Amino acid sequence: MNSIGVVRHVDELGRVVIPAEVRQVLDIKIKDPLEIFIDKDKEIIILGKYAAGCVFCDTVTSNRFKGKLVCSDCSSSARNHSDT
């Protein structure tokens, strides 16, 4: 893991600002969802860009069916089961 040497303080509401340079490098835009992971043993917090996955297999996809994310493999499998 690389360190960029930036220190930020937690404000009174528990917020931390992600520096613009970091957001640019990672292509994080306003309103982008982020996932938060913790490693208690190392006392670290990891932020990552959230990528929504298929409701059945969790494969990252942007295909929607009735408002739900469904990958093409699961969609095909569902169609094949409905034909029988």
PDB file with one MODEL, atoms N, CA, C and O in Angstrom:
MODEL        1
ATOM      1  N   MET A   1       0.859  -1.171   0.000  1.00  0.00           N
ATOM      2  CA  MET A   1       0.000   0.000   0.000  1.00  0.00           C
ATOM      3  C   MET A   1       0.902   1.231   0.000  1.00  0.00           C
ATOM      4  O   MET A   1       1.856   1.304   0.775  1.00  0.00           O
ATOM      5  N   ASN A   2       0.610   2.174  -0.846  1.00  0.00           N
ATOM      6  CA  ASN A   2       1.404   3.397  -0.945  1.00  0.00           C
ATOM      7  C   ASN A   2       0.845   4.484  -0.047  1.00  0.00           C
ATOM      8  O   ASN A   2      -0.370   4.625   0.092  1.00  0.00           O
ATOM      9  N   SER A   3       1.730   5.246   0.557  1.00  0.00           N
ATOM     10  CA  SER A   3       1.333   6.384   1.368  1.00  0.00           C
ATOM     11  C   SER A   3       1.649   7.653   0.591  1.00  0.00           C
ATOM     12  O   SER A   3       2.710   7.773  -0.021  1.00  0.00           O
ATOM     13  N   ILE A   4       0.712   8.602   0.624  1.00  0.00           N
ATOM     14  CA  ILE A   4       0.978   9.859  -0.067  1.00  0.00           C
ATOM     15  C   ILE A   4       1.339  10.969   0.909  1.00  0.00           C
ATOM     16  O   ILE A   4       1.598  12.099   0.494  1.00  0.00           O
ATOM     17  N   GLY A   5       1.358  10.661   2.201  1.00  0.00           N
ATOM     18  CA  GLY A   5       1.809  11.627   3.187  1.00  0.00           C
ATOM     19  C   GLY A   5       0.865  12.769   3.472  1.00  0.00           C
ATOM     20  O   GLY A   5       1.317  13.865   3.804  1.00  0.00           O
ATOM     21  N   VAL A   6      -0.436  12.552   3.352  1.00  0.00           N
ATOM     22  CA  VAL A   6      -1.415  13.597   3.638  1.00  0.00           C
ATOM     23  C   VAL A   6      -2.097  13.247   4.959  1.00  0.00           C
ATOM     24  O   VAL A   6      -2.521  12.112   5.174  1.00  0.00           O
ATOM     25  N   VAL A   7      -2.193  14.241   5.834  1.00  0.00           N
ATOM     26  CA  VAL A   7      -2.864  14.053   7.118  1.00  0.00           C
ATOM     27  C   VAL A   7      -4.110  14.923   7.138  1.00  0.00           C
ATOM     28  O   VAL A   7      -4.055  16.102   6.788  1.00  0.00           O
ATOM     29  N   ARG A   8      -5.223  14.349   7.545  1.00  0.00           N
ATOM     30  CA  ARG A   8      -6.469  15.093   7.700  1.00  0.00           C
ATOM     31  C   ARG A   8      -7.024  14.776   9.083  1.00  0.00           C
ATOM     32  O   ARG A   8      -6.849  13.666   9.585  1.00  0.00           O
ATOM     33  N   HIS A   9      -7.683  15.737   9.691  1.00  0.00           N
ATOM     34  CA  HIS A   9      -8.269  15.549  11.016  1.00  0.00           C
ATOM     35  C   HIS A   9      -9.764  15.266  10.905  1.00  0.00           C
ATOM     36  O   HIS A   9     -10.431  15.731   9.981  1.00  0.00           O
ATOM     37  N   VAL A  10     -10.268  14.510  11.844  1.00  0.00           N
ATOM     38  CA  VAL A  10     -11.700  14.233  11.927  1.00  0.00           C
ATOM     39  C   VAL A  10     -12.356  15.460  12.557  1.00  0.00           C
ATOM     40  O   VAL A  10     -11.902  15.953  13.590  1.00  0.00           O
ATOM     41  N   ASP A  11     -13.443  15.955  11.920  1.00  0.00           N
ATOM     42  CA  ASP A  11     -14.115  17.123  12.490  1.00  0.00           C
ATOM     43  C   ASP A  11     -15.111  16.703  13.570  1.00  0.00           C
ATOM     44  O   ASP A  11     -15.252  15.516  13.866  1.00  0.00           O
ATOM     45  N   GLU A  12     -15.799  17.682  14.154  1.00  0.00           N
ATOM     46  CA  GLU A  12     -16.712  17.411  15.276  1.00  0.00           C
ATOM     47  C   GLU A  12     -17.896  16.535  14.887  1.00  0.00           C
ATOM     48  O   GLU A  12     -18.561  15.987  15.766  1.00  0.00           O
ATOM     49  N   LEU A  13     -18.177  16.390  13.599  1.00  0.00           N
ATOM     50  CA  LEU A  13     -19.264  15.515  13.144  1.00  0.00           C
ATOM     51  C   LEU A  13     -18.750  14.161  12.660  1.00  0.00           C
ATOM     52  O   LEU A  13     -19.520  13.358  12.133  1.00  0.00           O
ATOM     53  N   GLY A  14     -17.445  13.903  12.836  1.00  0.00           N
ATOM     54  CA  GLY A  14     -16.869  12.619  12.441  1.00  0.00           C
ATOM     55  C   GLY A  14     -16.479  12.539  10.981  1.00  0.00           C
ATOM     56  O   GLY A  14     -16.246  11.444  10.469  1.00  0.00           O
ATOM     57  N   ARG A  15     -16.402  13.661  10.301  1.00  0.00           N
ATOM     58  CA  ARG A  15     -16.096  13.678   8.875  1.00  0.00           C
ATOM     59  C   ARG A  15     -14.604  13.888   8.624  1.00  0.00           C
ATOM     60  O   ARG A  15     -13.901  14.529   9.405  1.00  0.00           O
ATOM     61  N   VAL A  16     -14.153  13.329   7.513  1.00  0.00           N
ATOM     62  CA  VAL A  16     -12.789  13.529   7.040  1.00  0.00           C
ATOM     63  C   VAL A  16     -12.878  13.928   5.574  1.00  0.00           C
ATOM     64  O   VAL A  16     -13.592  13.287   4.802  1.00  0.00           O
ATOM     65  N   VAL A  17     -12.167  14.971   5.183  1.00  0.00           N
ATOM     66  CA  VAL A  17     -12.165  15.410   3.792  1.00  0.00           C
ATOM     67  C   VAL A  17     -11.105  14.615   3.031  1.00  0.00           C
ATOM     68  O   VAL A  17      -9.960  14.507   3.471  1.00  0.00           O
ATOM     69  N   ILE A  18     -11.504  14.059   1.881  1.00  0.00           N
ATOM     70  CA  ILE A  18     -10.545  13.378   1.005  1.00  0.00           C
ATOM     71  C   ILE A  18      -9.934  14.447   0.112  1.00  0.00           C
ATOM     72  O   ILE A  18     -10.658  15.124  -0.617  1.00  0.00           O
ATOM     73  N   PRO A  19      -8.610  14.612   0.153  1.00  0.00           N
ATOM     74  CA  PRO A  19      -7.972  15.680  -0.625  1.00  0.00           C
ATOM     75  C   PRO A  19      -8.291  15.585  -2.120  1.00  0.00           C
ATOM     76  O   PRO A  19      -8.452  14.491  -2.660  1.00  0.00           O
ATOM     77  N   ALA A  20      -8.379  16.731  -2.774  1.00  0.00           N
ATOM     78  CA  ALA A  20      -8.702  16.795  -4.198  1.00  0.00           C
ATOM     79  C   ALA A  20      -7.736  15.964  -5.030  1.00  0.00           C
ATOM     80  O   ALA A  20      -8.145  15.310  -5.989  1.00  0.00           O
ATOM     81  N   GLU A  21      -6.449  15.987  -4.666  1.00  0.00           N
ATOM     82  CA  GLU A  21      -5.449  15.213  -5.422  1.00  0.00           C
ATOM     83  C   GLU A  21      -5.763  13.717  -5.398  1.00  0.00           C
ATOM     84  O   GLU A  21      -5.601  13.027  -6.404  1.00  0.00           O
ATOM     85  N   VAL A  22      -6.209  13.226  -4.250  1.00  0.00           N
ATOM     86  CA  VAL A  22      -6.557  11.802  -4.118  1.00  0.00           C
ATOM     87  C   VAL A  22      -7.807  11.502  -4.929  1.00  0.00           C
ATOM     88  O   VAL A  22      -7.868  10.488  -5.624  1.00  0.00           O
ATOM     89  N   ARG A  23      -8.812  12.383  -4.843  1.00  0.00           N
ATOM     90  CA  ARG A  23     -10.045  12.170  -5.610  1.00  0.00           C
ATOM     91  C   ARG A  23      -9.764  12.169  -7.106  1.00  0.00           C
ATOM     92  O   ARG A  23     -10.366  11.392  -7.847  1.00  0.00           O
ATOM     93  N   GLN A  24      -8.862  13.025  -7.556  1.00  0.00           N
ATOM     94  CA  GLN A  24      -8.522  13.069  -8.985  1.00  0.00           C
ATOM     95  C   GLN A  24      -7.819  11.794  -9.427  1.00  0.00           C
ATOM     96  O   GLN A  24      -8.149  11.232 -10.472  1.00  0.00           O
ATOM     97  N   VAL A  25      -6.855  11.335  -8.641  1.00  0.00           N
ATOM     98  CA  VAL A  25      -6.111  10.116  -8.994  1.00  0.00           C
ATOM     99  C   VAL A  25      -7.042   8.912  -9.083  1.00  0.00           C
ATOM    100  O   VAL A  25      -6.890   8.070  -9.968  1.00  0.00           O
ATOM    101  N   LEU A  26      -8.008   8.830  -8.164  1.00  0.00           N
ATOM    102  CA  LEU A  26      -8.918   7.687  -8.125  1.00  0.00           C
ATOM    103  C   LEU A  26     -10.217   7.922  -8.888  1.00  0.00           C
ATOM    104  O   LEU A  26     -11.102   7.066  -8.882  1.00  0.00           O
ATOM    105  N   ASP A  27     -10.340   9.080  -9.549  1.00  0.00           N
ATOM    106  CA  ASP A  27     -11.530   9.438 -10.314  1.00  0.00           C
ATOM    107  C   ASP A  27     -12.801   9.354  -9.468  1.00  0.00           C
ATOM    108  O   ASP A  27     -13.816   8.811  -9.902  1.00  0.00           O
ATOM    109  N   ILE A  28     -12.726   9.901  -8.255  1.00  0.00           N
ATOM    110  CA  ILE A  28     -13.879   9.959  -7.364  1.00  0.00           C
ATOM    111  C   ILE A  28     -14.584  11.291  -7.608  1.00  0.00           C
ATOM    112  O   ILE A  28     -13.995  12.361  -7.457  1.00  0.00           O
ATOM    113  N   LYS A  29     -15.842  11.202  -7.982  1.00  0.00           N
ATOM    114  CA  LYS A  29     -16.649  12.381  -8.286  1.00  0.00           C
ATOM    115  C   LYS A  29     -17.610  12.672  -7.124  1.00  0.00           C
ATOM    116  O   LYS A  29     -17.821  11.821  -6.260  1.00  0.00           O
ATOM    117  N   ILE A  30     -18.179  13.861  -7.112  1.00  0.00           N
ATOM    118  CA  ILE A  30     -19.184  14.212  -6.115  1.00  0.00           C
ATOM    119  C   ILE A  30     -20.347  13.232  -6.217  1.00  0.00           C
ATOM    120  O   ILE A  30     -20.812  12.922  -7.314  1.00  0.00           O
ATOM    121  N   LYS A  31     -20.799  12.760  -5.101  1.00  0.00           N
ATOM    122  CA  LYS A  31     -21.923  11.808  -4.963  1.00  0.00           C
ATOM    123  C   LYS A  31     -21.552  10.367  -5.331  1.00  0.00           C
ATOM    124  O   LYS A  31     -22.426   9.501  -5.294  1.00  0.00           O
ATOM    125  N   ASP A  32     -20.290  10.069  -5.686  1.00  0.00           N
ATOM    126  CA  ASP A  32     -19.891   8.684  -5.933  1.00  0.00           C
ATOM    127  C   ASP A  32     -20.006   7.890  -4.629  1.00  0.00           C
ATOM    128  O   ASP A  32     -19.588   8.372  -3.576  1.00  0.00           O
ATOM    129  N   PRO A  33     -20.563   6.689  -4.686  1.00  0.00           N
ATOM    130  CA  PRO A  33     -20.632   5.870  -3.471  1.00  0.00           C
ATOM    131  C   PRO A  33     -19.262   5.249  -3.166  1.00  0.00           C
ATOM    132  O   PRO A  33     -18.549   4.807  -4.067  1.00  0.00           O
ATOM    133  N   LEU A  34     -18.917   5.226  -1.884  1.00  0.00           N
ATOM    134  CA  LEU A  34     -17.674   4.613  -1.439  1.00  0.00           C
ATOM    135  C   LEU A  34     -17.987   3.521  -0.428  1.00  0.00           C
ATOM    136  O   LEU A  34     -18.927   3.641   0.357  1.00  0.00           O
ATOM    137  N   GLU A  35     -17.193   2.453  -0.451  1.00  0.00           N
ATOM    138  CA  GLU A  35     -17.300   1.398   0.552  1.00  0.00           C
ATOM    139  C   GLU A  35     -16.253   1.650   1.618  1.00  0.00           C
ATOM    140  O   GLU A  35     -15.173   2.164   1.328  1.00  0.00           O
ATOM    141  N   ILE A  36     -16.573   1.289   2.852  1.00  0.00           N
ATOM    142  CA  ILE A  36     -15.642   1.457   3.958  1.00  0.00           C
ATOM    143  C   ILE A  36     -15.319   0.083   4.527  1.00  0.00           C
ATOM    144  O   ILE A  36     -16.213  -0.666   4.921  1.00  0.00           O
ATOM    145  N   PHE A  37     -14.034  -0.238   4.564  1.00  0.00           N
ATOM    146  CA  PHE A  37     -13.554  -1.485   5.137  1.00  0.00           C
ATOM    147  C   PHE A  37     -12.658  -1.157   6.324  1.00  0.00           C
ATOM    148  O   PHE A  37     -11.982  -0.127   6.321  1.00  0.00           O
ATOM    149  N   ILE A  38     -12.643  -2.014   7.332  1.00  0.00           N
ATOM    150  CA  ILE A  38     -11.739  -1.796   8.448  1.00  0.00           C
ATOM    151  C   ILE A  38     -10.908  -3.052   8.694  1.00  0.00           C
ATOM    152  O   ILE A  38     -11.366  -4.171   8.463  1.00  0.00           O
ATOM    153  N   ASP A  39      -9.690  -2.849   9.160  1.00  0.00           N
ATOM    154  CA  ASP A  39      -8.815  -3.926   9.605  1.00  0.00           C
ATOM    155  C   ASP A  39      -8.448  -3.592  11.043  1.00  0.00           C
ATOM    156  O   ASP A  39      -7.555  -2.783  11.297  1.00  0.00           O
ATOM    157  N   LYS A  40      -9.148  -4.225  11.983  1.00  0.00           N
ATOM    158  CA  LYS A  40      -8.946  -3.913  13.397  1.00  0.00           C
ATOM    159  C   LYS A  40      -7.530  -4.230  13.854  1.00  0.00           C
ATOM    160  O   LYS A  40      -6.962  -3.504  14.671  1.00  0.00           O
ATOM    161  N   ASP A  41      -6.952  -5.319  13.330  1.00  0.00           N
ATOM    162  CA  ASP A  41      -5.604  -5.704  13.755  1.00  0.00           C
ATOM    163  C   ASP A  41      -4.572  -4.634  13.415  1.00  0.00           C
ATOM    164  O   ASP A  41      -3.696  -4.334  14.226  1.00  0.00           O
ATOM    165  N   LYS A  42      -4.674  -4.060  12.221  1.00  0.00           N
ATOM    166  CA  LYS A  42      -3.717  -3.040  11.781  1.00  0.00           C
ATOM    167  C   LYS A  42      -4.193  -1.626  12.098  1.00  0.00           C
ATOM    168  O   LYS A  42      -3.471  -0.657  11.864  1.00  0.00           O
ATOM    169  N   GLU A  43      -5.420  -1.507  12.636  1.00  0.00           N
ATOM    170  CA  GLU A  43      -6.028  -0.214  12.945  1.00  0.00           C
ATOM    171  C   GLU A  43      -6.035   0.711  11.725  1.00  0.00           C
ATOM    172  O   GLU A  43      -5.604   1.861  11.793  1.00  0.00           O
ATOM    173  N   ILE A  44      -6.544   0.167  10.591  1.00  0.00           N
ATOM    174  CA  ILE A  44      -6.631   0.971   9.377  1.00  0.00           C
ATOM    175  C   ILE A  44      -8.056   0.951   8.833  1.00  0.00           C
ATOM    176  O   ILE A  44      -8.814   0.006   9.049  1.00  0.00           O
ATOM    177  N   ILE A  45      -8.392   2.014   8.128  1.00  0.00           N
ATOM    178  CA  ILE A  45      -9.660   2.130   7.412  1.00  0.00           C
ATOM    179  C   ILE A  45      -9.310   2.223   5.941  1.00  0.00           C
ATOM    180  O   ILE A  45      -8.408   2.966   5.555  1.00  0.00           O
ATOM    181  N   ILE A  46     -10.034   1.460   5.108  1.00  0.00           N
ATOM    182  CA  ILE A  46      -9.799   1.475   3.671  1.00  0.00           C
ATOM    183  C   ILE A  46     -11.077   1.943   2.989  1.00  0.00           C
ATOM    184  O   ILE A  46     -12.153   1.388   3.213  1.00  0.00           O
ATOM    185  N   LEU A  47     -10.947   2.964   2.160  1.00  0.00           N
ATOM    186  CA  LEU A  47     -12.069   3.447   1.359  1.00  0.00           C
ATOM    187  C   LEU A  47     -11.880   2.963  -0.067  1.00  0.00           C
ATOM    188  O   LEU A  47     -10.767   2.984  -0.592  1.00  0.00           O
ATOM    189  N   GLY A  48     -12.952   2.531  -0.687  1.00  0.00           N
ATOM    190  CA  GLY A  48     -12.884   2.113  -2.078  1.00  0.00           C
ATOM    191  C   GLY A  48     -14.124   2.550  -2.824  1.00  0.00           C
ATOM    192  O   GLY A  48     -15.189   2.716  -2.231  1.00  0.00           O
ATOM    193  N   LYS A  49     -13.986   2.736  -4.126  1.00  0.00           N
ATOM    194  CA  LYS A  49     -15.154   3.065  -4.939  1.00  0.00           C
ATOM    195  C   LYS A  49     -16.089   1.862  -4.929  1.00  0.00           C
ATOM    196  O   LYS A  49     -15.668   0.726  -5.148  1.00  0.00           O
ATOM    197  N   TYR A  50     -17.348   2.129  -4.675  1.00  0.00           N
ATOM    198  CA  TYR A  50     -18.351   1.068  -4.623  1.00  0.00           C
ATOM    199  C   TYR A  50     -18.795   0.703  -6.029  1.00  0.00           C
ATOM    200  O   TYR A  50     -19.101   1.577  -6.840  1.00  0.00           O
ATOM    201  N   ALA A  51     -18.827  -0.569  -6.306  1.00  0.00           N
ATOM    202  CA  ALA A  51     -19.336  -1.057  -7.583  1.00  0.00           C
ATOM    203  C   ALA A  51     -20.467  -2.038  -7.286  1.00  0.00           C
ATOM    204  O   ALA A  51     -20.239  -3.108  -6.720  1.00  0.00           O
ATOM    205  N   ALA A  52     -21.667  -1.672  -7.667  1.00  0.00           N
ATOM    206  CA  ALA A  52     -22.830  -2.514  -7.388  1.00  0.00           C
ATOM    207  C   ALA A  52     -22.768  -3.788  -8.206  1.00  0.00           C
ATOM    208  O   ALA A  52     -22.302  -3.786  -9.345  1.00  0.00           O
ATOM    209  N   GLY A  53     -23.242  -4.877  -7.617  1.00  0.00           N
ATOM    210  CA  GLY A  53     -23.191  -6.164  -8.287  1.00  0.00           C
ATOM    211  C   GLY A  53     -24.552  -6.798  -8.480  1.00  0.00           C
ATOM    212  O   GLY A  53     -25.560  -6.340  -7.942  1.00  0.00           O
ATOM    213  N   CYS A  54     -24.554  -7.859  -9.256  1.00  0.00           N
ATOM    214  CA  CYS A  54     -25.751  -8.649  -9.549  1.00  0.00           C
ATOM    215  C   CYS A  54     -26.383  -9.134  -8.241  1.00  0.00           C
ATOM    216  O   CYS A  54     -25.673  -9.550  -7.325  1.00  0.00           O
ATOM    217  N   VAL A  55     -27.705  -9.082  -8.154  1.00  0.00           N
ATOM    218  CA  VAL A  55     -28.401  -9.505  -6.940  1.00  0.00           C
ATOM    219  C   VAL A  55     -28.262 -11.000  -6.701  1.00  0.00           C
ATOM    220  O   VAL A  55     -28.489 -11.467  -5.585  1.00  0.00           O
ATOM    221  N   PHE A  56     -27.892 -11.760  -7.731  1.00  0.00           N
ATOM    222  CA  PHE A  56     -27.769 -13.209  -7.579  1.00  0.00           C
ATOM    223  C   PHE A  56     -26.337 -13.668  -7.324  1.00  0.00           C
ATOM    224  O   PHE A  56     -26.102 -14.503  -6.451  1.00  0.00           O
ATOM    225  N   CYS A  57     -25.373 -13.129  -8.083  1.00  0.00           N
ATOM    226  CA  CYS A  57     -23.995 -13.635  -7.989  1.00  0.00           C
ATOM    227  C   CYS A  57     -22.974 -12.577  -7.607  1.00  0.00           C
ATOM    228  O   CYS A  57     -21.799 -12.903  -7.433  1.00  0.00           O
ATOM    229  N   ASP A  58     -23.381 -11.325  -7.471  1.00  0.00           N
ATOM    230  CA  ASP A  58     -22.537 -10.197  -7.067  1.00  0.00           C
ATOM    231  C   ASP A  58     -21.515  -9.765  -8.114  1.00  0.00           C
ATOM    232  O   ASP A  58     -20.609  -8.991  -7.804  1.00  0.00           O
ATOM    233  N   THR A  59     -21.644 -10.253  -9.354  1.00  0.00           N
ATOM    234  CA  THR A  59     -20.789  -9.780 -10.442  1.00  0.00           C
ATOM    235  C   THR A  59     -21.119  -8.320 -10.725  1.00  0.00           C
ATOM    236  O   THR A  59     -22.289  -7.941 -10.785  1.00  0.00           O
ATOM    237  N   VAL A  60     -20.076  -7.498 -10.898  1.00  0.00           N
ATOM    238  CA  VAL A  60     -20.310  -6.078 -11.164  1.00  0.00           C
ATOM    239  C   VAL A  60     -20.987  -5.930 -12.522  1.00  0.00           C
ATOM    240  O   VAL A  60     -20.517  -6.460 -13.528  1.00  0.00           O
ATOM    241  N   THR A  61     -22.102  -5.198 -12.531  1.00  0.00           N
ATOM    242  CA  THR A  61     -22.876  -5.024 -13.756  1.00  0.00           C
ATOM    243  C   THR A  61     -23.651  -3.722 -13.698  1.00  0.00           C
ATOM    244  O   THR A  61     -23.848  -3.149 -12.627  1.00  0.00           O
ATOM    245  N   SER A  62     -24.085  -3.264 -14.852  1.00  0.00           N
ATOM    246  CA  SER A  62     -24.968  -2.099 -14.887  1.00  0.00           C
ATOM    247  C   SER A  62     -26.316  -2.468 -15.498  1.00  0.00           C
ATOM    248  O   SER A  62     -27.176  -1.604 -15.672  1.00  0.00           O
ATOM    249  N   ASN A  63     -26.505  -3.749 -15.824  1.00  0.00           N
ATOM    250  CA  ASN A  63     -27.778  -4.207 -16.401  1.00  0.00           C
ATOM    251  C   ASN A  63     -28.862  -4.209 -15.334  1.00  0.00           C
ATOM    252  O   ASN A  63     -28.654  -4.710 -14.229  1.00  0.00           O
ATOM    253  N   ARG A  64     -30.006  -3.653 -15.666  1.00  0.00           N
ATOM    254  CA  ARG A  64     -31.117  -3.599 -14.713  1.00  0.00           C
ATOM    255  C   ARG A  64     -32.327  -4.347 -15.247  1.00  0.00           C
ATOM    256  O   ARG A  64     -32.627  -4.316 -16.440  1.00  0.00           O
ATOM    257  N   PHE A  65     -33.016  -5.024 -14.325  1.00  0.00           N
ATOM    258  CA  PHE A  65     -34.280  -5.688 -14.633  1.00  0.00           C
ATOM    259  C   PHE A  65     -35.232  -5.351 -13.492  1.00  0.00           C
ATOM    260  O   PHE A  65     -35.003  -5.734 -12.345  1.00  0.00           O
ATOM    261  N   LYS A  66     -36.288  -4.639 -13.815  1.00  0.00           N
ATOM    262  CA  LYS A  66     -37.263  -4.192 -12.815  1.00  0.00           C
ATOM    263  C   LYS A  66     -36.576  -3.510 -11.635  1.00  0.00           C
ATOM    264  O   LYS A  66     -36.924  -3.743 -10.478  1.00  0.00           O
ATOM    265  N   GLY A  67     -35.595  -2.663 -11.948  1.00  0.00           N
ATOM    266  CA  GLY A  67     -34.924  -1.881 -10.923  1.00  0.00           C
ATOM    267  C   GLY A  67     -33.813  -2.589 -10.175  1.00  0.00           C
ATOM    268  O   GLY A  67     -33.159  -1.986  -9.324  1.00  0.00           O
ATOM    269  N   LYS A  68     -33.590  -3.852 -10.478  1.00  0.00           N
ATOM    270  CA  LYS A  68     -32.539  -4.626  -9.797  1.00  0.00           C
ATOM    271  C   LYS A  68     -31.392  -4.883 -10.768  1.00  0.00           C
ATOM    272  O   LYS A  68     -31.605  -5.014 -11.973  1.00  0.00           O
ATOM    273  N   LEU A  69     -30.162  -4.953 -10.226  1.00  0.00           N
ATOM    274  CA  LEU A  69     -29.003  -5.278 -11.057  1.00  0.00           C
ATOM    275  C   LEU A  69     -28.938  -6.778 -11.273  1.00  0.00           C
ATOM    276  O   LEU A  69     -28.930  -7.546 -10.311  1.00  0.00           O
ATOM    277  N   VAL A  70     -28.893  -7.198 -12.529  1.00  0.00           N
ATOM    278  CA  VAL A  70     -28.811  -8.615 -12.879  1.00  0.00           C
ATOM    279  C   VAL A  70     -27.815  -8.747 -14.023  1.00  0.00           C
ATOM    280  O   VAL A  70     -27.989  -8.133 -15.075  1.00  0.00           O
ATOM    281  N   CYS A  71     -26.757  -9.560 -13.818  1.00  0.00           N
ATOM    282  CA  CYS A  71     -25.752  -9.724 -14.869  1.00  0.00           C
ATOM    283  C   CYS A  71     -26.324 -10.543 -16.020  1.00  0.00           C
ATOM    284  O   CYS A  71     -27.365 -11.184 -15.876  1.00  0.00           O
ATOM    285  N   SER A  72     -25.650 -10.520 -17.146  1.00  0.00           N
ATOM    286  CA  SER A  72     -26.162 -11.215 -18.330  1.00  0.00           C
ATOM    287  C   SER A  72     -26.197 -12.727 -18.130  1.00  0.00           C
ATOM    288  O   SER A  72     -27.106 -13.384 -18.638  1.00  0.00           O
ATOM    289  N   ASP A  73     -25.232 -13.302 -17.403  1.00  0.00           N
ATOM    290  CA  ASP A  73     -25.239 -14.750 -17.155  1.00  0.00           C
ATOM    291  C   ASP A  73     -26.460 -15.168 -16.350  1.00  0.00           C
ATOM    292  O   ASP A  73     -27.133 -16.137 -16.701  1.00  0.00           O
ATOM    293  N   CYS A  74     -26.752 -14.448 -15.275  1.00  0.00           N
ATOM    294  CA  CYS A  74     -27.910 -14.782 -14.442  1.00  0.00           C
ATOM    295  C   CYS A  74     -29.217 -14.510 -15.177  1.00  0.00           C
ATOM    296  O   CYS A  74     -30.198 -15.233 -15.004  1.00  0.00           O
ATOM    297  N   SER A  75     -29.223 -13.466 -15.994  1.00  0.00           N
ATOM    298  CA  SER A  75     -30.402 -13.167 -16.790  1.00  0.00           C
ATOM    299  C   SER A  75     -30.689 -14.300 -17.771  1.00  0.00           C
ATOM    300  O   SER A  75     -31.832 -14.733 -17.917  1.00  0.00           O
ATOM    301  N   SER A  76     -29.635 -14.778 -18.443  1.00  0.00           N
ATOM    302  CA  SER A  76     -29.774 -15.895 -19.388  1.00  0.00           C
ATOM    303  C   SER A  76     -30.220 -17.154 -18.668  1.00  0.00           C
ATOM    304  O   SER A  76     -31.081 -17.883 -19.160  1.00  0.00           O
ATOM    305  N   SER A  77     -29.640 -17.411 -17.510  1.00  0.00           N
ATOM    306  CA  SER A  77     -29.996 -18.596 -16.742  1.00  0.00           C
ATOM    307  C   SER A  77     -31.461 -18.550 -16.315  1.00  0.00           C
ATOM    308  O   SER A  77     -32.153 -19.568 -16.361  1.00  0.00           O
ATOM    309  N   ALA A  78     -31.935 -17.381 -15.901  1.00  0.00           N
ATOM    310  CA  ALA A  78     -33.336 -17.236 -15.505  1.00  0.00           C
ATOM    311  C   ALA A  78     -34.258 -17.463 -16.690  1.00  0.00           C
ATOM    312  O   ALA A  78     -35.306 -18.094 -16.556  1.00  0.00           O
ATOM    313  N   ARG A  79     -33.864 -16.944 -17.863  1.00  0.00           N
ATOM    314  CA  ARG A  79     -34.683 -17.154 -19.060  1.00  0.00           C
ATOM    315  C   ARG A  79     -34.746 -18.640 -19.431  1.00  0.00           C
ATOM    316  O   ARG A  79     -35.803 -19.145 -19.808  1.00  0.00           O
ATOM    317  N   ASN A  80     -33.618 -19.329 -19.322  1.00  0.00           N
ATOM    318  CA  ASN A  80     -33.579 -20.763 -19.653  1.00  0.00           C
ATOM    319  C   ASN A  80     -34.450 -21.571 -18.703  1.00  0.00           C
ATOM    320  O   ASN A  80     -35.089 -22.536 -19.124  1.00  0.00           O
ATOM    321  N   HIS A  81     -34.488 -21.193 -17.425  1.00  0.00           N
ATOM    322  CA  HIS A  81     -35.319 -21.914 -16.454  1.00  0.00           C
ATOM    323  C   HIS A  81     -36.792 -21.638 -16.677  1.00  0.00           C
ATOM    324  O   HIS A  81     -37.627 -22.503 -16.413  1.00  0.00           O
ATOM    325  N   SER A  82     -37.127 -20.452 -17.157  1.00  0.00           N
ATOM    326  CA  SER A  82     -38.529 -20.128 -17.364  1.00  0.00           C
ATOM    327  C   SER A  82     -39.085 -20.800 -18.613  1.00  0.00           C
ATOM    328  O   SER A  82     -40.302 -20.900 -18.772  1.00  0.00           O
ATOM    329  N   ASP A  83     -38.198 -21.264 -19.506  1.00  0.00           N
ATOM    330  CA  ASP A  83     -38.639 -21.947 -20.731  1.00  0.00           C
ATOM    331  C   ASP A  83     -39.045 -23.374 -20.467  1.00  0.00           C
ATOM    332  O   ASP A  83     -39.713 -23.990 -21.298  1.00  0.00           O
ATOM    333  N   THR A  84     -38.657 -23.919 -19.322  1.00  0.00           N
ATOM    334  CA  THR A  84     -38.954 -25.332 -19.034  1.00  0.00           C
ATOM    335  C   THR A  84     -40.222 -25.512 -18.274  1.00  0.00           C
ATOM    336  O   THR A  84     -40.600 -26.641 -17.962  1.00  0.00           O
TER     337      THR A  84
ENDMDL
END
